[in-house]
Amino acid sequence: MIVRRSAPEGIATKATKSGRSRRVPIGNRVLPIVERLKVDKLPSDLLFTTVSGSRLHRSAVLRTMRWERTGRGRRIHDLRHTAACPWLARGVDVSTVQAWMGHASIATTNLYLHHLGTGADLASLERLNRAPGATGGPSAGRAGEQQ
């Protein structure tokens, strides 16, 4: 997906924070959803809209998701930043993550590296993210290790 502009609530559509377009990956589980959202839309149309095709406002999303309860003190914007940690944990190059996030400086992207922790933390994160029932591979653990 290519992000070219932003449409924050209460503000006219504007360029991205960096002023540049950027490519952002879409996971295989999310791709069918995005494909359905694109149907009958022009490339210049907003992807996320109401049923009637109007701009989808942040406040409506927060209300629908009951964000005060489900967000547990986080901001919606935190979801964007949360994506960087699994990308880095799975070995995506830091400069690639920088480009996907639209960071002007690699130093900004490097801030996410401290969240990854030690090798033990990474192995545990991999176990948590493994599909239920999946076995084998480097994340399966060694004999005698707790899963």
PyMOL commands that place a pseudoatom at each C-alpha (Angstrom):
pseudoatom trace, name=CA, resn=MET, resi=1, chain=A, elem=C, hetatm=0, pos=[0.000, 0.000, 0.000]
pseudoatom trace, name=CA, resn=ILE, resi=2, chain=A, elem=C, hetatm=0, pos=[1.233, 3.512, -0.678]
pseudoatom trace, name=CA, resn=VAL, resi=3, chain=A, elem=C, hetatm=0, pos=[0.428, 6.266, 1.812]
pseudoatom trace, name=CA, resn=ARG, resi=4, chain=A, elem=C, hetatm=0, pos=[0.300, 9.643, 0.094]
pseudoatom trace, name=CA, resn=ARG, resi=5, chain=A, elem=C, hetatm=0, pos=[-1.768, 11.779, 2.417]
pseudoatom trace, name=CA, resn=SER, resi=6, chain=A, elem=C, hetatm=0, pos=[-3.458, 12.047, 5.771]
pseudoatom trace, name=CA, resn=ALA, resi=7, chain=A, elem=C, hetatm=0, pos=[-6.998, 13.149, 6.609]
pseudoatom trace, name=CA, resn=PRO, resi=8, chain=A, elem=C, hetatm=0, pos=[-7.124, 13.851, 10.359]
pseudoatom trace, name=CA, resn=GLU, resi=9, chain=A, elem=C, hetatm=0, pos=[-10.491, 14.738, 11.840]
pseudoatom trace, name=CA, resn=GLY, resi=10, chain=A, elem=C, hetatm=0, pos=[-11.237, 18.451, 11.805]
pseudoatom trace, name=CA, resn=ILE, resi=11, chain=A, elem=C, hetatm=0, pos=[-8.340, 19.208, 9.444]
pseudoatom trace, name=CA, resn=ALA, resi=12, chain=A, elem=C, hetatm=0, pos=[-8.294, 19.305, 5.666]
pseudoatom trace, name=CA, resn=THR, resi=13, chain=A, elem=C, hetatm=0, pos=[-6.596, 16.431, 3.875]
pseudoatom trace, name=CA, resn=LYS, resi=14, chain=A, elem=C, hetatm=0, pos=[-2.864, 17.067, 3.929]
pseudoatom trace, name=CA, resn=ALA, resi=15, chain=A, elem=C, hetatm=0, pos=[0.448, 15.559, 2.912]
pseudoatom trace, name=CA, resn=THR, resi=16, chain=A, elem=C, hetatm=0, pos=[2.089, 12.994, 5.160]
pseudoatom trace, name=CA, resn=LYS, resi=17, chain=A, elem=C, hetatm=0, pos=[4.134, 14.267, 8.101]
pseudoatom trace, name=CA, resn=SER, resi=18, chain=A, elem=C, hetatm=0, pos=[7.349, 13.902, 6.110]
pseudoatom trace, name=CA, resn=GLY, resi=19, chain=A, elem=C, hetatm=0, pos=[5.749, 15.337, 2.968]
pseudoatom trace, name=CA, resn=ARG, resi=20, chain=A, elem=C, hetatm=0, pos=[6.694, 12.183, 1.031]
pseudoatom trace, name=CA, resn=SER, resi=21, chain=A, elem=C, hetatm=0, pos=[4.731, 9.145, -0.055]
pseudoatom trace, name=CA, resn=ARG, resi=22, chain=A, elem=C, hetatm=0, pos=[5.797, 5.850, 1.460]
pseudoatom trace, name=CA, resn=ARG, resi=23, chain=A, elem=C, hetatm=0, pos=[5.144, 2.177, 0.923]
pseudoatom trace, name=CA, resn=VAL, resi=24, chain=A, elem=C, hetatm=0, pos=[3.668, 0.304, 3.864]
pseudoatom trace, name=CA, resn=PRO, resi=25, chain=A, elem=C, hetatm=0, pos=[3.403, -3.500, 3.906]
pseudoatom trace, name=CA, resn=ILE, resi=26, chain=A, elem=C, hetatm=0, pos=[0.069, -5.211, 4.352]
pseudoatom trace, name=CA, resn=GLY, resi=27, chain=A, elem=C, hetatm=0, pos=[0.084, -8.567, 6.101]
pseudoatom trace, name=CA, resn=ASN, resi=28, chain=A, elem=C, hetatm=0, pos=[-1.458, -11.549, 4.356]
pseudoatom trace, name=CA, resn=ARG, resi=29, chain=A, elem=C, hetatm=0, pos=[-4.226, -11.738, 6.967]
pseudoatom trace, name=CA, resn=VAL, resi=30, chain=A, elem=C, hetatm=0, pos=[-5.180, -8.086, 6.376]
pseudoatom trace, name=CA, resn=LEU, resi=31, chain=A, elem=C, hetatm=0, pos=[-4.837, -8.010, 2.580]
pseudoatom trace, name=CA, resn=PRO, resi=32, chain=A, elem=C, hetatm=0, pos=[-8.307, -9.507, 1.846]
pseudoatom trace, name=CA, resn=ILE, resi=33, chain=A, elem=C, hetatm=0, pos=[-9.889, -6.802, 4.010]
pseudoatom trace, name=CA, resn=VAL, resi=34, chain=A, elem=C, hetatm=0, pos=[-8.037, -4.047, 2.136]
pseudoatom trace, name=CA, resn=GLU, resi=35, chain=A, elem=C, hetatm=0, pos=[-8.974, -5.613, -1.210]
pseudoatom trace, name=CA, resn=ARG, resi=36, chain=A, elem=C, hetatm=0, pos=[-12.669, -5.534, -0.212]
pseudoatom trace, name=CA, resn=LEU, resi=37, chain=A, elem=C, hetatm=0, pos=[-12.371, -1.903, 0.918]
pseudoatom trace, name=CA, resn=LYS, resi=38, chain=A, elem=C, hetatm=0, pos=[-10.854, -0.901, -2.457]
pseudoatom trace, name=CA, resn=VAL, resi=39, chain=A, elem=C, hetatm=0, pos=[-13.755, -2.216, -4.541]
pseudoatom trace, name=CA, resn=ASP, resi=40, chain=A, elem=C, hetatm=0, pos=[-15.368, 0.563, -6.615]
pseudoatom trace, name=CA, resn=LYS, resi=41, chain=A, elem=C, hetatm=0, pos=[-12.880, 3.168, -5.353]
pseudoatom trace, name=CA, resn=LEU, resi=42, chain=A, elem=C, hetatm=0, pos=[-10.482, 5.246, -7.373]
pseudoatom trace, name=CA, resn=PRO, resi=43, chain=A, elem=C, hetatm=0, pos=[-6.803, 5.341, -6.386]
pseudoatom trace, name=CA, resn=SER, resi=44, chain=A, elem=C, hetatm=0, pos=[-7.389, 8.929, -5.214]
pseudoatom trace, name=CA, resn=ASP, resi=45, chain=A, elem=C, hetatm=0, pos=[-10.260, 7.906, -2.886]
pseudoatom trace, name=CA, resn=LEU, resi=46, chain=A, elem=C, hetatm=0, pos=[-9.775, 7.378, 0.840]
pseudoatom trace, name=CA, resn=LEU, resi=47, chain=A, elem=C, hetatm=0, pos=[-9.554, 3.690, 1.726]
pseudoatom trace, name=CA, resn=PHE, resi=48, chain=A, elem=C, hetatm=0, pos=[-11.334, 3.845, 5.066]
pseudoatom trace, name=CA, resn=THR, resi=49, chain=A, elem=C, hetatm=0, pos=[-14.740, 5.477, 4.700]
pseudoatom trace, name=CA, resn=THR, resi=50, chain=A, elem=C, hetatm=0, pos=[-18.237, 5.161, 6.118]
pseudoatom trace, name=CA, resn=VAL, resi=51, chain=A, elem=C, hetatm=0, pos=[-20.798, 2.900, 4.445]
pseudoatom trace, name=CA, resn=SER, resi=52, chain=A, elem=C, hetatm=0, pos=[-22.016, 5.932, 2.474]
pseudoatom trace, name=CA, resn=GLY, resi=53, chain=A, elem=C, hetatm=0, pos=[-18.473, 6.719, 1.274]
pseudoatom trace, name=CA, resn=SER, resi=54, chain=A, elem=C, hetatm=0, pos=[-17.888, 9.716, 3.546]
pseudoatom trace, name=CA, resn=ARG, resi=55, chain=A, elem=C, hetatm=0, pos=[-14.689, 10.331, 5.474]
pseudoatom trace, name=CA, resn=LEU, resi=56, chain=A, elem=C, hetatm=0, pos=[-14.429, 8.010, 8.463]
pseudoatom trace, name=CA, resn=HIS, resi=57, chain=A, elem=C, hetatm=0, pos=[-13.768, 10.140, 11.518]
pseudoatom trace, name=CA, resn=ARG, resi=58, chain=A, elem=C, hetatm=0, pos=[-11.470, 9.149, 14.345]
pseudoatom trace, name=CA, resn=SER, resi=59, chain=A, elem=C, hetatm=0, pos=[-14.143, 9.839, 16.957]
pseudoatom trace, name=CA, resn=ALA, resi=60, chain=A, elem=C, hetatm=0, pos=[-16.516, 7.351, 15.277]
pseudoatom trace, name=CA, resn=VAL, resi=61, chain=A, elem=C, hetatm=0, pos=[-13.805, 4.679, 15.277]
pseudoatom trace, name=CA, resn=LEU, resi=62, chain=A, elem=C, hetatm=0, pos=[-13.032, 5.294, 18.943]
pseudoatom trace, name=CA, resn=ARG, resi=63, chain=A, elem=C, hetatm=0, pos=[-16.713, 5.139, 19.846]
pseudoatom trace, name=CA, resn=THR, resi=64, chain=A, elem=C, hetatm=0, pos=[-17.377, 1.987, 17.817]
pseudoatom trace, name=CA, resn=MET, resi=65, chain=A, elem=C, hetatm=0, pos=[-14.350, 0.198, 19.245]
pseudoatom trace, name=CA, resn=ARG, resi=66, chain=A, elem=C, hetatm=0, pos=[-15.180, 1.402, 22.772]
pseudoatom trace, name=CA, resn=TRP, resi=67, chain=A, elem=C, hetatm=0, pos=[-11.584, 2.603, 22.872]
pseudoatom trace, name=CA, resn=GLU, resi=68, chain=A, elem=C, hetatm=0, pos=[-11.792, 4.012, 26.406]
pseudoatom trace, name=CA, resn=ARG, resi=69, chain=A, elem=C, hetatm=0, pos=[-12.168, 0.413, 27.590]
pseudoatom trace, name=CA, resn=THR, resi=70, chain=A, elem=C, hetatm=0, pos=[-10.354, -1.587, 24.903]
pseudoatom trace, name=CA, resn=GLY, resi=71, chain=A, elem=C, hetatm=0, pos=[-7.426, 0.784, 24.378]
pseudoatom trace, name=CA, resn=ARG, resi=72, chain=A, elem=C, hetatm=0, pos=[-6.262, 0.491, 27.997]
pseudoatom trace, name=CA, resn=GLY, resi=73, chain=A, elem=C, hetatm=0, pos=[-4.791, 4.000, 28.048]
pseudoatom trace, name=CA, resn=ARG, resi=74, chain=A, elem=C, hetatm=0, pos=[-3.150, 3.793, 24.636]
pseudoatom trace, name=CA, resn=ARG, resi=75, chain=A, elem=C, hetatm=0, pos=[-3.699, 6.144, 21.737]
pseudoatom trace, name=CA, resn=ILE, resi=76, chain=A, elem=C, hetatm=0, pos=[-4.857, 4.971, 18.297]
pseudoatom trace, name=CA, resn=HIS, resi=77, chain=A, elem=C, hetatm=0, pos=[-1.566, 6.361, 16.962]
pseudoatom trace, name=CA, resn=ASP, resi=78, chain=A, elem=C, hetatm=0, pos=[0.258, 3.858, 19.194]
pseudoatom trace, name=CA, resn=LEU, resi=79, chain=A, elem=C, hetatm=0, pos=[-0.985, 1.060, 16.909]
pseudoatom trace, name=CA, resn=ARG, resi=80, chain=A, elem=C, hetatm=0, pos=[1.141, 2.478, 14.105]
pseudoatom trace, name=CA, resn=HIS, resi=81, chain=A, elem=C, hetatm=0, pos=[4.222, 2.416, 16.294]
pseudoatom trace, name=CA, resn=THR, resi=82, chain=A, elem=C, hetatm=0, pos=[3.394, -1.028, 17.652]
pseudoatom trace, name=CA, resn=ALA, resi=83, chain=A, elem=C, hetatm=0, pos=[3.841, -2.418, 14.137]
pseudoatom trace, name=CA, resn=ALA, resi=84, chain=A, elem=C, hetatm=0, pos=[7.548, -1.536, 14.106]
pseudoatom trace, name=CA, resn=CYS, resi=85, chain=A, elem=C, hetatm=0, pos=[8.487, -3.947, 16.909]
pseudoatom trace, name=CA, resn=PRO, resi=86, chain=A, elem=C, hetatm=0, pos=[7.296, -7.189, 15.243]
pseudoatom trace, name=CA, resn=TRP, resi=87, chain=A, elem=C, hetatm=0, pos=[8.859, -6.081, 11.956]
pseudoatom trace, name=CA, resn=LEU, resi=88, chain=A, elem=C, hetatm=0, pos=[12.213, -5.574, 13.655]
pseudoatom trace, name=CA, resn=ALA, resi=89, chain=A, elem=C, hetatm=0, pos=[11.835, -8.732, 15.769]
pseudoatom trace, name=CA, resn=ARG, resi=90, chain=A, elem=C, hetatm=0, pos=[11.285, -10.777, 12.620]
pseudoatom trace, name=CA, resn=GLY, resi=91, chain=A, elem=C, hetatm=0, pos=[14.458, -9.420, 11.080]
pseudoatom trace, name=CA, resn=VAL, resi=92, chain=A, elem=C, hetatm=0, pos=[13.224, -6.670, 8.772]
pseudoatom trace, name=CA, resn=ASP, resi=93, chain=A, elem=C, hetatm=0, pos=[16.162, -4.346, 8.170]
pseudoatom trace, name=CA, resn=VAL, resi=94, chain=A, elem=C, hetatm=0, pos=[16.052, -1.158, 10.274]
pseudoatom trace, name=CA, resn=SER, resi=95, chain=A, elem=C, hetatm=0, pos=[16.338, 1.062, 7.188]
pseudoatom trace, name=CA, resn=THR, resi=96, chain=A, elem=C, hetatm=0, pos=[13.343, -0.719, 5.625]
pseudoatom trace, name=CA, resn=VAL, resi=97, chain=A, elem=C, hetatm=0, pos=[11.297, -0.179, 8.798]
pseudoatom trace, name=CA, resn=GLN, resi=98, chain=A, elem=C, hetatm=0, pos=[12.422, 3.464, 8.726]
pseudoatom trace, name=CA, resn=ALA, resi=99, chain=A, elem=C, hetatm=0, pos=[11.023, 3.825, 5.206]
pseudoatom trace, name=CA, resn=TRP, resi=100, chain=A, elem=C, hetatm=0, pos=[7.759, 2.042, 6.065]
pseudoatom trace, name=CA, resn=MET, resi=101, chain=A, elem=C, hetatm=0, pos=[7.255, 4.260, 9.131]
pseudoatom trace, name=CA, resn=GLY, resi=102, chain=A, elem=C, hetatm=0, pos=[8.200, 7.418, 7.229]
pseudoatom trace, name=CA, resn=HIS, resi=103, chain=A, elem=C, hetatm=0, pos=[10.877, 8.406, 9.730]
pseudoatom trace, name=CA, resn=ALA, resi=104, chain=A, elem=C, hetatm=0, pos=[13.244, 11.108, 8.509]
pseudoatom trace, name=CA, resn=SER, resi=105, chain=A, elem=C, hetatm=0, pos=[16.001, 9.857, 10.805]
pseudoatom trace, name=CA, resn=ILE, resi=106, chain=A, elem=C, hetatm=0, pos=[17.191, 6.306, 11.475]
pseudoatom trace, name=CA, resn=ALA, resi=107, chain=A, elem=C, hetatm=0, pos=[17.633, 7.430, 15.102]
pseudoatom trace, name=CA, resn=THR, resi=108, chain=A, elem=C, hetatm=0, pos=[13.837, 7.612, 15.432]
pseudoatom trace, name=CA, resn=THR, resi=109, chain=A, elem=C, hetatm=0, pos=[13.467, 4.040, 14.188]
pseudoatom trace, name=CA, resn=ASN, resi=110, chain=A, elem=C, hetatm=0, pos=[16.289, 2.857, 16.445]
pseudoatom trace, name=CA, resn=LEU, resi=111, chain=A, elem=C, hetatm=0, pos=[14.176, 3.885, 19.450]
pseudoatom trace, name=CA, resn=TYR, resi=112, chain=A, elem=C, hetatm=0, pos=[12.080, 0.754, 18.817]
pseudoatom trace, name=CA, resn=LEU, resi=113, chain=A, elem=C, hetatm=0, pos=[15.070, -1.568, 19.122]
pseudoatom trace, name=CA, resn=HIS, resi=114, chain=A, elem=C, hetatm=0, pos=[15.211, -1.283, 22.923]
pseudoatom trace, name=CA, resn=HIS, resi=115, chain=A, elem=C, hetatm=0, pos=[11.698, -2.785, 23.107]
pseudoatom trace, name=CA, resn=LEU, resi=116, chain=A, elem=C, hetatm=0, pos=[12.971, -6.020, 21.575]
pseudoatom trace, name=CA, resn=GLY, resi=117, chain=A, elem=C, hetatm=0, pos=[15.053, -7.046, 24.572]
pseudoatom trace, name=CA, resn=THR, resi=118, chain=A, elem=C, hetatm=0, pos=[17.305, -10.072, 24.778]
pseudoatom trace, name=CA, resn=GLY, resi=119, chain=A, elem=C, hetatm=0, pos=[17.458, -13.234, 22.704]
pseudoatom trace, name=CA, resn=ALA, resi=120, chain=A, elem=C, hetatm=0, pos=[15.267, -14.919, 25.330]
pseudoatom trace, name=CA, resn=ASP, resi=121, chain=A, elem=C, hetatm=0, pos=[12.709, -12.139, 24.941]
pseudoatom trace, name=CA, resn=LEU, resi=122, chain=A, elem=C, hetatm=0, pos=[12.776, -12.575, 21.165]
pseudoatom trace, name=CA, resn=ALA, resi=123, chain=A, elem=C, hetatm=0, pos=[12.285, -16.341, 21.435]
pseudoatom trace, name=CA, resn=SER, resi=124, chain=A, elem=C, hetatm=0, pos=[9.339, -15.809, 23.779]
pseudoatom trace, name=CA, resn=LEU, resi=125, chain=A, elem=C, hetatm=0, pos=[7.824, -13.205, 21.466]
pseudoatom trace, name=CA, resn=GLU, resi=126, chain=A, elem=C, hetatm=0, pos=[8.163, -15.635, 18.568]
pseudoatom trace, name=CA, resn=ARG, resi=127, chain=A, elem=C, hetatm=0, pos=[6.368, -18.318, 20.591]
pseudoatom trace, name=CA, resn=LEU, resi=128, chain=A, elem=C, hetatm=0, pos=[3.560, -15.896, 21.404]
pseudoatom trace, name=CA, resn=ASN, resi=129, chain=A, elem=C, hetatm=0, pos=[3.145, -14.930, 17.771]
pseudoatom trace, name=CA, resn=ARG, resi=130, chain=A, elem=C, hetatm=0, pos=[3.276, -18.475, 16.408]
pseudoatom trace, name=CA, resn=ALA, resi=131, chain=A, elem=C, hetatm=0, pos=[-0.050, -19.733, 15.088]
pseudoatom trace, name=CA, resn=PRO, resi=132, chain=A, elem=C, hetatm=0, pos=[-1.938, -21.877, 17.616]
pseudoatom trace, name=CA, resn=GLY, resi=133, chain=A, elem=C, hetatm=0, pos=[-1.027, -25.533, 17.214]
pseudoatom trace, name=CA, resn=ALA, resi=134, chain=A, elem=C, hetatm=0, pos=[2.078, -24.775, 15.113]
pseudoatom trace, name=CA, resn=THR, resi=135, chain=A, elem=C, hetatm=0, pos=[5.139, -26.827, 15.981]
pseudoatom trace, name=CA, resn=GLY, resi=136, chain=A, elem=C, hetatm=0, pos=[8.646, -27.264, 14.714]
pseudoatom trace, name=CA, resn=GLY, resi=137, chain=A, elem=C, hetatm=0, pos=[11.128, -24.753, 13.418]
pseudoatom trace, name=CA, resn=PRO, resi=138, chain=A, elem=C, hetatm=0, pos=[13.591, -22.744, 15.470]
pseudoatom trace, name=CA, resn=SER, resi=139, chain=A, elem=C, hetatm=0, pos=[10.813, -21.409, 17.713]
pseudoatom trace, name=CA, resn=ALA, resi=140, chain=A, elem=C, hetatm=0, pos=[9.650, -24.841, 18.826]
pseudoatom trace, name=CA, resn=GLY, resi=141, chain=A, elem=C, hetatm=0, pos=[12.221, -24.939, 21.631]
pseudoatom trace, name=CA, resn=ARG, resi=142, chain=A, elem=C, hetatm=0, pos=[14.648, -27.643, 22.704]
pseudoatom trace, name=CA, resn=ALA, resi=143, chain=A, elem=C, hetatm=0, pos=[13.825, -30.813, 24.587]
pseudoatom trace, name=CA, resn=GLY, resi=144, chain=A, elem=C, hetatm=0, pos=[13.170, -30.034, 28.237]
pseudoatom trace, name=CA, resn=GLU, resi=145, chain=A, elem=C, hetatm=0, pos=[12.317, -26.376, 27.664]
pseudoatom trace, name=CA, resn=GLN, resi=146, chain=A, elem=C, hetatm=0, pos=[8.940, -25.175, 28.781]
pseudoatom trace, name=CA, resn=GLN, resi=147, chain=A, elem=C, hetatm=0, pos=[6.666, -23.970, 26.007]
for i in range(1, 147): cmd.bond("trace and resi %d" % i, "trace and resi %d" % (i + 1))
show_as sticks, trace
zoom trace
